[in-house]
Amino acid sequence: MKHLLILLFSISVSLAALNDLPTCYNTYAEILDLLNYYETEYPNQAQVHLLGYSQEDQVPIYGIKISNNVTQDQDQPAVLFVGQVHAEEVLGVQITLSNIKEILENRNTTPYNIWLSQLEMWFVPTFNPEGHLVVTDNIDTSYRKNKRDVNGNGIFDFDPRVGYDLDGVDINRNFGFNWVHGDTLFHPVGKEKFDYYRGPGPMSESEVQAIAALCESKKFTYSICWHSSRTGDHSERIYYSFDWTNVRPSPDLALAQSIAQGAANTIIKESGSGTYQALPNLSRKGCFHDWMYQQYGTIQLLIECGTENLQPDSLLMVDTIQRATNGVKWLLNRALPFSTSVPSSSMLTGLVKDADTNEPLEAEIMIVERHADWFRPRTSLASTGRYYRPISSGTFTVVARKKGYFDREYPAVMVNNGSMTTRNIELHKKADATLSGWVRSGGQDIATKIVLKDLQPDTLIVNGNF
């Protein structure tokens, strides 16, 4: 009887492992070939960037920038599209690749030419390339995480059953904002036992560090990150930041809801009846979209595309891509400086400069009525001094501040619907000051090191007087 049980278990595992991915999904090598082809074919509009490497296998993570005069850093709103975080959720990869192709091939027609001339678009087909390889190589088509060797045994410990993989970190639980609330190692959760491990520390995974570096350099205005719901419980929904447990709303909840609803209204469900549903994120577990909002004020939409059929055949895959792309187009129109096709596309923007030298400054831009103490300072770009802030229409108090400069407050900035409102800011530098003193013990000068926090240079080596 014991031998029979072992045999049956072996058969069940083998059958699960034989559930191959349909061949209509691009392999990692094919993705790279496509990105390189687009860069070669459209040198003025497409540029491939190496963003970093995966955690365990050091697989390169690539993104592609799409814009007119793509080799230049232009003063334009930046929008980010991430095709895949969780390995088995491959539909988003195909949506992203299709978006890239459609924009470039139609670059001379409206609205594509408008997006190219007025926006900086970034597409990252897979943010989890080593997990993508596990799925597309048919090692385990239900795999979710990256491949971090969490038990340190030098073996990739996966299980073809859903949710039993010992190795790996859920990248979408590894971001620093509320990482502490995520699942610890081997924390059993329902039917998906070990699939939500947050990682050994906040921002510990190299994939997360790679995307964070890109976000830091671009301070994206809007973003979409594609997911699919394996249980179907969250299918065909768009989530936005946030209303934790329905009692702790974000300061920009109404704005985020309107943007998510606008995109959701354009995506027809697979059944043909109704459109996607827009909902606030209710949980706090180190998710990408909440981190983006806290760090930069980016409105990132988490779109659960498709149904519990995560890896449909080619016909349904193409149908899903076509329907989901309507949400991408809506958001790109929302990001434009002026749009007639998207209502209430309000935005506050401007340049921050030194009042005396006219040099651009990276300064914090605070909108008092939409501020929270837990925000990371939302700053203008160091290279240009430009800031972009999606915001609802109304009258707001805007404060600009930078260390070494006097604060500047604008008490009644009116933001209008349908276009960008510009508020340029000049900051006046504070006068230089001299710090002097002495370090003594028992009346005698002594040699020591003094660290001046937040100043450059930050260290003085002194021998008594300084």
Steps between C-alpha positions, in 0.01 A plus 500: 500500500787734585658438159166569332468835675849601392422398142176700498676806638769471233238476229315808629819705513597389150160590360519844660844553354372409151264797499709686244462866414329564164757581233341838423685654796840653433809352660755720672733470199220604266426804718862612474500446124187712466636784714827506305310490172290801599807697604667423165190558289389820678823667623334839551208364703623189688795449733569184704637540854656245733331565834665234716512127563281238665572387855621142468600430139608855407274509194503849343190718546433723200272792438433694183450875486268626226482867403593733220870590516535206733872539561440836669360566847201715421285706732190279480273299731631145539266200503601144599347167392615178668383179332581241762585476869373150578652232280188305404307816408621517142210687339646836604825422318308453177292814555815705551675357193188568293486861627862560399441360152177693443642836606814469289330367188241781513743771603393738222125485567280646773498447798831312493693795361359721777609256772846476345542877479367588845573203728789282609369143506684213669410133458648218709359175354617286793613626836562138609705341218627199695144414603387556142760245387368244751154533342592535132749212523213289641692420818197607705224694325338586836814665641449850647815639665861569412752220569677621816654197676324572828619186681856531368534140383614590149198325343198660332222364723177523308185289502265462201207530739371857526642683799748245636823645363751539783743726317430847371374840615175662395640816343170682548538460878863619514459877464597707800167670571320269747732207428471417871139390452585237238531124551806356672690199366292181467196677640208280390219692330193309387544280194805698382730400786828677433436730204500840676834508682601865537876435494773534764477878510327796334629564146730197537438355153712618210192517275342749740823699521517517119149635457550737795808651333301560181215658697742722691650632178166561326247572779218358288171686490282199416554127475328170431621169642335190355392201709261205468299334777566125522190446718278728294399685817663822379464454125414785267557768760717809533645578842628839610660651814337461753237465774649255749224293665255764376602739778837650398469676163792657318490880458454461124242221519230683302746591225639145477146361493401727213807398297451128569131525417573686179736225385268223623208639301693439177580129558219258415488177701579169334132400516403812306268618776618810681840652560781458750436608859711767676573438869735645763778284639385391847814326626851624582771251417791664321327532163648678199210741440482622862878549506486703177232724648687553826835565330406720206126563499481270195151372426567135415211276399526129581293337226392137549447408135320192375329243721627209712609351165843662536654357185226477235555378146594733219149609401399603851846644564470734200144593598614588854786711366267697275252571780764582762685738267204740516599572860858576392379745237270672747784551749737634233238756403456587868874571526506751213544871579161559341243241401156530347434125515541458878291715736645668809861432402631758746868525593724740691846554355782750496873564517697559820810716464757690703382863504851635450666251263191370320635146544246217538445371853381170642259628763208360694161605364232468766129543434382572853140382454620165362802445724570222752784472750594156366563626147856491381568856379365526144773686318563660164750344262859601574585523129226744401328619818172376350226353717171338401219435744168342397232667706130571487381847405474755779698756695804384696788626712834407344823508701846454349798427723862403468776486759710814481214702350208696642161329469263645241125481554222562247172513695241491220607302196199423281520173304267476201333202334612373163854637494821556689523791742851647513654644815868580456696553820814697585677424826735741675815361655576562864819682589809294567591450866817407687505245781789517747582352838738273686527148634673470838536255784628610839586839354719346230431506125443149363502353147165368383268458204185709466223382266273774363173325421349580157785733399775453242779444578357327805814428707750724676820366655589749774767546764326715756385820333311493170 
